[in-house]
Amino acid sequence: MPPVASADPGGRIARPRTADTIKLAVVGPTAYLVAMARTVLTVLGILLALWLVFGFVIPALFATLKFLLIIGIIALVAVVVVTVVGKLSR
């Protein structure tokens, strides 16, 4: 990307912006903003992960276990019915 020259109000051409000047700007007063943005985004990421776990993963796990429990109870009833019918038919 070529350097971009900007003109100041006096009509002079200011020094071109390069990657070095942008890196230096991050070291200056905006370094606090960069660090703060990183902290805020980290906290938001943690909150999103917790919401995902407690909102989707745990309920899905309980729904799966409940489904398997119901299938197990139905299978148990079927085994009991077959056993009772088999013993009564003798």
RASUL-V175967 format. One record per residue. N is the residue number from 1. RES is the residue in one small letter. PHI is phi in degrees with one decimal (* if undefined). OMEGA is omega in degrees with one decimal (NA if undefined). D_CENTER is the distance of its C-alpha to the mean C-alpha in whole Angstrom. Layout:
n->N res->RES phi->PHI omega->OMEGA d_center->D_CENTER
n->N res->RES phi->PHI omega->OMEGA d_center->D_CENTER
//
This chain:
n->1 res->m phi->* omega->-177.6 d_center->33
n->2 res->p phi->-72.7 omega->178.3 d_center->37
n->3 res->p phi->-65.1 omega->-179.1 d_center->37
n->4 res->v phi->-105.7 omega->178.3 d_center->37
n->5 res->a phi->-91.8 omega->178.1 d_center->40
n->6 res->s phi->-121.7 omega->-179.3 d_center->40
n->7 res->a phi->-98.2 omega->175.5 d_center->43
n->8 res->d phi->-91.4 omega->-175.0 d_center->44
n->9 res->p phi->-60.8 omega->-179.0 d_center->46
n->10 res->g phi->-78.6 omega->178.9 d_center->49
n->11 res->g phi->89.4 omega->177.8 d_center->49
n->12 res->r phi->-79.7 omega->177.6 d_center->49
n->13 res->i phi->-93.6 omega->-179.0 d_center->46
n->14 res->a phi->-77.2 omega->179.1 d_center->43
n->15 res->r phi->-62.2 omega->-178.0 d_center->42
n->16 res->p phi->-65.5 omega->177.5 d_center->40
n->17 res->r phi->-83.6 omega->176.6 d_center->36
n->18 res->t phi->-126.7 omega->179.2 d_center->35
n->19 res->a phi->-62.2 omega->-180.0 d_center->32
n->20 res->d phi->-65.9 omega->-179.4 d_center->34
n->21 res->t phi->-69.4 omega->178.1 d_center->34
n->22 res->i phi->-69.6 omega->177.0 d_center->30
n->23 res->k phi->-63.3 omega->179.3 d_center->30
n->24 res->l phi->-66.4 omega->179.5 d_center->32
n->25 res->a phi->-65.8 omega->179.7 d_center->31
n->26 res->v phi->-70.3 omega->179.3 d_center->28
n->27 res->v phi->-75.7 omega->-176.2 d_center->30
n->28 res->g phi->-79.6 omega->-173.9 d_center->32
n->29 res->p phi->-65.1 omega->-178.3 d_center->31
n->30 res->t phi->-83.7 omega->178.2 d_center->27
n->31 res->a phi->-61.0 omega->177.5 d_center->26
n->32 res->y phi->-62.6 omega->-179.5 d_center->25
n->33 res->l phi->-65.3 omega->178.9 d_center->23
n->34 res->v phi->-65.0 omega->179.3 d_center->21
n->35 res->a phi->-65.2 omega->179.9 d_center->21
n->36 res->m phi->-67.0 omega->177.8 d_center->20
n->37 res->a phi->-62.4 omega->178.3 d_center->17
n->38 res->r phi->-62.4 omega->179.2 d_center->16
n->39 res->t phi->-65.5 omega->-179.2 d_center->16
n->40 res->v phi->-63.6 omega->179.5 d_center->15
n->41 res->l phi->-67.3 omega->175.6 d_center->12
n->42 res->t phi->-65.4 omega->178.2 d_center->11
n->43 res->v phi->-63.1 omega->177.9 d_center->11
n->44 res->l phi->-62.8 omega->177.4 d_center->9
n->45 res->g phi->-65.0 omega->177.8 d_center->6
n->46 res->i phi->-65.5 omega->178.2 d_center->8
n->47 res->l phi->-62.8 omega->177.7 d_center->9
n->48 res->l phi->-64.2 omega->178.8 d_center->5
n->49 res->a phi->-65.3 omega->178.2 d_center->5
n->50 res->l phi->-64.7 omega->178.7 d_center->8
n->51 res->w phi->-62.8 omega->179.2 d_center->9
n->52 res->l phi->-64.7 omega->-179.0 d_center->7
n->53 res->v phi->-66.7 omega->-175.0 d_center->9
n->54 res->f phi->-79.6 omega->-178.1 d_center->12
n->55 res->g phi->-92.7 omega->-174.7 d_center->12
n->56 res->f phi->-125.4 omega->-171.0 d_center->12
n->57 res->v phi->-70.9 omega->-177.9 d_center->12
n->58 res->i phi->-65.0 omega->176.1 d_center->15
n->59 res->p phi->-60.9 omega->177.9 d_center->17
n->60 res->a phi->-64.9 omega->178.4 d_center->17
n->61 res->l phi->-64.1 omega->179.1 d_center->18
n->62 res->f phi->-66.2 omega->178.1 d_center->21
n->63 res->a phi->-64.4 omega->178.2 d_center->22
n->64 res->t phi->-65.0 omega->179.5 d_center->22
n->65 res->l phi->-64.7 omega->178.1 d_center->24
n->66 res->k phi->-64.5 omega->177.8 d_center->26
n->67 res->f phi->-61.0 omega->179.9 d_center->27
n->68 res->l phi->-65.7 omega->177.0 d_center->28
n->69 res->l phi->-64.8 omega->178.7 d_center->30
n->70 res->i phi->-64.0 omega->176.9 d_center->32
n->71 res->i phi->-62.1 omega->177.9 d_center->33
n->72 res->g phi->-64.2 omega->178.5 d_center->34
n->73 res->i phi->-65.6 omega->177.4 d_center->36
n->74 res->i phi->-62.5 omega->178.5 d_center->38
n->75 res->a phi->-65.0 omega->178.5 d_center->39
n->76 res->l phi->-64.6 omega->177.5 d_center->40
n->77 res->v phi->-62.2 omega->179.4 d_center->42
n->78 res->a phi->-63.3 omega->179.1 d_center->43
n->79 res->v phi->-65.5 omega->179.5 d_center->45
n->80 res->v phi->-64.0 omega->-179.9 d_center->46
n->81 res->v phi->-62.8 omega->179.9 d_center->48
n->82 res->v phi->-63.7 omega->179.7 d_center->49
n->83 res->t phi->-65.9 omega->-178.5 d_center->50
n->84 res->v phi->-65.7 omega->179.1 d_center->52
n->85 res->v phi->-63.0 omega->178.7 d_center->54
n->86 res->g phi->-65.2 omega->-179.3 d_center->55
n->87 res->k phi->-76.2 omega->-178.9 d_center->57
n->88 res->l phi->-77.4 omega->-176.2 d_center->58
n->89 res->s phi->-81.5 omega->-179.6 d_center->60
n->90 res->r phi->-79.0 omega->NA d_center->62
//
